[in-house]
């Protein structure tokens, strides 16, 4: 047996979360460069600058990450003088902005801190970057040994974000439970992976309990307890689970049919431009549950989706059985299904798709 360490990010959450930046970032230098999306940086800028007043820390620049999480975008950022001179990176925004900043951090060996401005995925707390090609198609998963040094979740900023991001975050997050629980079925798990698998249930239960009210509070722009619980499930719980169940990358239990469906559908012209990741993944869980024979769980999730407005049919998704058939072979070959308790076939996929038609 060899020694190993488990590193998961700490976090601060609340309407004044950024006030804690000096406490955590001050350990790594004095100069930070912000990398993020345009709207995200605008939403966070004043709070970031205010939190650093008289702290000895300074932000040298606010830099737009690009248009997508690509190697090309990361290389362009690495060539900027302000990025080279910075002691640390502040990754601000949604999944693609933060994933791009992670690539820069990995390449330049600079610590990064994450500041999610929307609750749509776990990028801020996970040790994974999802990388796309310049045309928007999926390219690769890039794994890290470490995640953000700290995650700062300002709930006022989350509350003012467009509702569709929280909507997508709910689907992407409960998928973590359904995919992990199937992928790890029947396995003899080491401590940290067992911890991740059991923790994944919170990704589903928290959102079924608080998701509907959180959406209402988000629509009203209110930073409530329910919205905070939903945001923590989406960003932190899912991020921790993601890291724990795939720490050594040899037995990765993160994936499943729901994510394989999304990445495969992205090969259809224009699909990725009109569909949000989490919405598709949430719908993909219905496909997963039908394939896996979990009829009772399927009915429960379908009812929840109907209640909050997530899609429950191919028509709701704007696709057909024919579209699914075009990508079905790609689904069966997807990396997310490499470690699965059984072989998912094209016939299984199409049978489930017909029921969802």
C-alpha positions in Angstrom: 0.0 0.0 0.0 1.2 3.5 -0.8 0.4 6.7 1.0 -2.0 9.1 -0.6 -3.8 12.3 0.2 -7.3 13.5 -0.5 -7.5 17.2 -1.3 -11.0 18.8 -1.6 -11.6 22.6 -1.7 -12.8 24.6 1.3 -15.5 27.1 0.7 -17.1 30.3 2.0 -20.8 31.0 1.2 -23.0 33.9 1.9 -23.8 37.5 0.8 -20.4 38.8 2.0 -18.4 35.7 1.0 -15.7 37.8 -0.8 -14.7 39.5 2.5 -12.9 36.3 3.3 -10.6 36.5 0.2 -7.6 38.0 2.1 -7.7 35.3 4.7 -7.2 32.5 2.1 -5.6 34.1 -0.9 -3.1 36.2 1.1 -1.1 33.0 1.7 -0.1 32.8 -2.0 1.2 36.2 -2.9 0.0 39.8 -3.5 -1.1 39.9 -7.2 -4.1 38.2 -8.7 -5.4 38.2 -12.2 -9.1 37.7 -12.8 -10.1 35.4 -15.7 -13.7 35.1 -16.4 -16.8 35.8 -18.5 -17.8 39.3 -19.4 -21.1 39.4 -17.5 -19.7 37.4 -14.6 -16.8 39.8 -14.1 -19.1 42.7 -14.3 -21.3 41.2 -11.6 -18.4 40.4 -9.3 -16.0 43.3 -9.9 -17.1 45.8 -7.3 -17.4 43.2 -4.6 -13.9 41.8 -5.5 -12.2 45.2 -5.4 -14.0 46.2 -2.2 -12.9 43.0 -0.4 -9.3 43.6 -1.3 -9.1 47.2 0.0 -6.3 47.6 2.5 -5.6 43.9 2.3 -2.2 43.9 0.6 -3.7 42.0 -2.3 -4.4 43.6 -5.6 -6.1 42.6 -8.9 -3.8 43.4 -11.8 -6.4 43.0 -14.5 -9.8 41.5 -15.5 -9.3 39.3 -18.5 -12.0 37.7 -20.7 -11.5 33.9 -20.9 -12.6 33.6 -24.5 -15.7 32.0 -26.0 -15.3 28.4 -25.0 -13.3 26.1 -22.8 -10.5 25.2 -25.3 -6.8 24.6 -25.3 -6.5 27.5 -27.7 -8.2 29.9 -25.3 -6.0 28.8 -22.5 -2.8 29.2 -24.5 -3.8 32.7 -25.5 -4.3 33.6 -21.9 -0.9 32.1 -20.9 0.8 34.5 -23.3 -0.6 37.6 -21.6 1.9 39.6 -19.5 -0.6 40.2 -16.7 -1.2 36.4 -16.4 2.5 35.6 -16.4 3.2 38.2 -13.7 0.3 37.2 -11.4 0.9 35.1 -8.3 -2.5 33.5 -8.5 -5.6 33.3 -10.7 -9.2 34.3 -9.7 -11.5 32.2 -11.9 -14.8 34.0 -12.1 -18.0 32.9 -13.8 -19.6 29.7 -15.0 -18.3 26.3 -16.0 -16.5 27.2 -19.3 -14.8 30.3 -17.8 -13.6 28.4 -14.7 -12.5 25.3 -16.7 -10.4 27.6 -19.0 -8.8 29.2 -16.0 -8.0 25.8 -14.6 -6.1 24.9 -17.7 -4.1 28.0 -17.4 -3.4 27.2 -13.7 -2.3 23.7 -14.5 0.0 24.8 -17.3 1.6 27.7 -15.5 1.6 26.0 -12.0 -0.2 29.0 -10.4 -2.8 28.5 -7.6 -6.3 29.4 -8.5 -9.4 30.4 -6.5 -12.9 30.1 -7.9 -15.8 32.5 -7.8 -18.9 30.9 -9.3 -21.4 33.6 -10.3 -24.0 31.1 -11.4 -25.1 27.8 -9.9 -25.2 25.7 -13.0 -22.5 23.1 -12.4 -19.6 21.9 -10.1 -16.7 23.4 -12.1 -15.8 25.7 -9.3 -15.1 22.9 -6.8 -14.1 20.0 -9.0 -10.6 19.0 -10.2 -11.7 18.5 -13.8 -11.8 20.6 -16.9 -14.1 19.8 -19.8 -12.4 20.9 -23.0 -14.1 21.5 -26.3 -12.9 21.9 -29.9 -13.1 25.3 -31.5 -16.3 24.2 -33.3 -18.0 23.5 -30.0 -17.7 19.7 -30.1 -16.4 17.8 -27.1 -12.6 17.2 -27.0 -11.3 15.9 -23.7 -11.5 15.6 -20.0 -8.4 17.0 -18.2 -7.9 15.8 -14.6 -6.0 17.7 -11.9 -4.4 16.5 -8.8 -5.7 19.6 -6.9 -8.7 21.7 -7.1 -9.2 25.4 -6.2 -7.5 26.5 -3.1 -10.8 28.0 -1.9 -14.3 28.5 -3.4 -16.1 31.8 -2.7 -19.9 31.6 -3.3 -21.6 35.0 -3.1 -25.3 34.2 -2.7 -26.4 37.7 -3.7 -24.7 37.3 -7.0 -26.1 33.8 -7.5 -29.6 35.1 -6.7 -29.4 37.8 -9.4 -28.2 35.4 -12.1 -30.6 34.3 -14.9 -32.9 31.6 -13.7 -32.0 29.2 -16.6 -28.6 28.6 -15.1 -30.0 27.3 -11.8 -32.5 25.4 -13.8 -29.7 23.6 -15.6 -27.7 23.2 -12.4 -30.5 21.2 -10.8 -30.5 18.7 -13.7 -26.7 18.4 -13.8 -26.5 17.9 -10.1 -29.1 15.2 -9.5 -27.5 13.4 -12.4 -24.4 12.9 -10.2 -26.4 10.6 -7.9 -28.0 8.6 -10.6 -24.8 8.2 -12.6 -22.5 7.5 -9.7 -24.8 5.0 -8.1 -25.1 3.0 -11.3 -21.4 3.2 -12.2 -20.2 2.1 -8.8 -22.8 -0.7 -8.4 -21.3 -4.0 -7.1 -17.8 -2.5 -6.6 -15.6 -3.0 -3.6 -14.8 0.6 -2.9 -11.9 2.2 -1.0 -12.8 4.6 1.7 -12.8 7.8 -0.3 -14.7 6.4 -3.2 -17.3 4.9 -0.8 -17.6 8.3 0.8 -18.2 9.9 -2.6 -20.8 7.4 -3.6 -22.8 7.8 -0.4 -22.4 11.5 -0.5 -23.8 11.6 -4.0 -27.3 10.9 -2.7 -27.3 14.5 -1.3 -27.0 15.7 -4.9 -30.4 14.4 -5.5 -32.2 14.6 -2.1 -31.2 18.3 -1.5 -32.6 19.4 -4.8 -35.8 17.5 -4.6 -36.3 19.1 -1.2 -35.2 22.7 -2.0 -35.0 23.0 -5.8 -38.5 24.2 -6.5 -38.4 27.0 -3.9 -34.8 27.9 -4.9 -36.0 28.5 -8.4 -38.8 30.8 -7.2 -36.3 32.7 -5.0 -33.9 33.0 -7.9 -36.6 34.4 -10.1 -37.3 37.0 -7.4 -33.6 37.8 -6.9 -33.7 36.7 -3.2 -30.7 35.1 -1.5 -32.6 32.7 0.7 -31.8 29.5 2.7 -33.4 27.4 0.0 -31.3 29.0 -2.7 -28.1 28.6 -0.7 -28.8 24.9 -0.1 -29.4 24.4 -3.8 -26.3 26.3 -4.8 -24.2 24.3 -2.3 -25.5 21.0 -3.7 -24.8 22.1 -7.2 -21.3 23.6 -6.7 -19.8 22.0 -3.6 -21.5 18.6 -3.0 -21.2 17.6 -6.6 -17.7 18.9 -6.9 -16.6 16.9 -3.8 -18.3 13.8 -5.1 -16.7 14.2 -8.5 -13.2 14.3 -6.9 -13.7 11.5 -4.5 -15.1 8.9 -7.0 -12.4 9.6 -9.5 -9.3 10.6 -7.5 -6.9 8.1 -9.2 -8.7 8.2 -12.6 -8.3 4.4 -13.1 -11.8 3.7 -11.9 -13.9 6.8 -12.6 -17.5 6.4 -11.4 -18.5 10.0 -12.4 -20.0 9.2 -15.8 -23.0 7.5 -17.2 -25.7 7.6 -19.9 -26.9 11.1 -19.1 -23.5 12.8 -19.8 -22.8 10.4 -22.8 -26.1 11.6 -24.3 -25.2 15.2 -24.0 -21.7 14.9 -25.5 -23.0 12.7 -28.3 -25.9 15.1 -29.2 -23.3 17.9 -29.4 -22.2 16.3 -32.6 -25.5 17.3 -34.2 -25.2 20.7 -36.0 -26.0 23.6 -33.7 -27.2 21.5 -30.8 -24.6 22.8 -28.3 -25.5 26.4 -29.2 -29.2 26.0 -28.3 -29.1 23.6 -25.3 -27.6 24.1 -21.9 -25.5 21.3 -20.6 -27.4 20.7 -17.3 -30.8 20.6 -18.9 -29.8 17.9 -21.4 -28.0 15.9 -18.7 -31.1 16.1 -16.4 -33.2 14.8 -19.2 -30.6 12.2 -19.9 -31.3 10.8 -16.4 -34.7 9.7 -17.5 -33.0 7.7 -20.4 -30.6 6.3 -17.9 -33.3 5.1 -15.5 -35.3 3.5 -18.2 -32.3 1.6 -19.5 -31.4 0.6 -16.0 -34.9 -0.7 -15.3 -35.5 1.7 -12.4 -39.2 2.4 -13.2 -40.2 3.7 -9.8 -37.3 6.1 -9.7 -38.0 7.2 -13.3 -41.6 8.1 -12.4 -40.4 10.1 -9.4 -37.9 12.0 -11.3 -40.2 12.6 -14.3 -42.8 14.1 -11.9 -40.2 16.4 -10.4 -39.1 17.5 -13.8 -42.6 18.3 -14.8 -43.2 20.2 -11.6 -40.2 22.5 -12.1 -40.3 22.6 -15.9 -37.3 20.5 -16.9 -37.9 18.4 -20.1 -39.6 15.0 -19.8 -39.8 14.1 -23.5 -37.8 14.2 -26.7 -40.2 16.8 -28.0 -39.4 19.0 -25.0 -35.7 18.7 -25.9 -36.4 19.6 -29.5 -35.1 16.2 -30.8 -36.5 13.0 -32.3 -35.8 9.3 -32.0 -34.1 9.7 -35.4 -31.7 12.2 -33.8 -30.9 9.8 -30.9 -30.4 7.0 -33.5 -27.8 9.1 -35.3 -25.7 9.4 -32.1 -26.5 6.1 -30.4 -23.3 4.4 -31.5 -21.4 7.4 -30.2 -23.2 7.1 -26.8 -22.2 3.4 -26.4 -18.5 4.4 -27.1 -18.4 7.4 -24.8 -15.8 7.6 -22.1 -18.5 8.0 -19.5 -19.6 4.4 -20.1 -16.1 2.8 -20.0 -16.7 1.8 -16.4 -20.3 0.6 -16.1 -21.8 -2.6 -14.5 -23.1 -3.8 -17.9 -22.7 -3.0 -21.6 -25.1 -0.3 -22.8 -26.2 -1.2 -26.4 -27.8 0.8 -29.2 -31.0 -1.2 -28.8 -31.3 -0.3 -25.1 -30.9 3.4 -26.0 -33.4 3.4 -28.8 -36.0 1.5 -26.8 -35.7 4.0 -24.0 -35.8 6.9 -26.5 -39.0 5.6 -28.0 -40.6 5.6 -24.6 -39.5 9.2 -24.1 -40.8 10.3 -27.6 
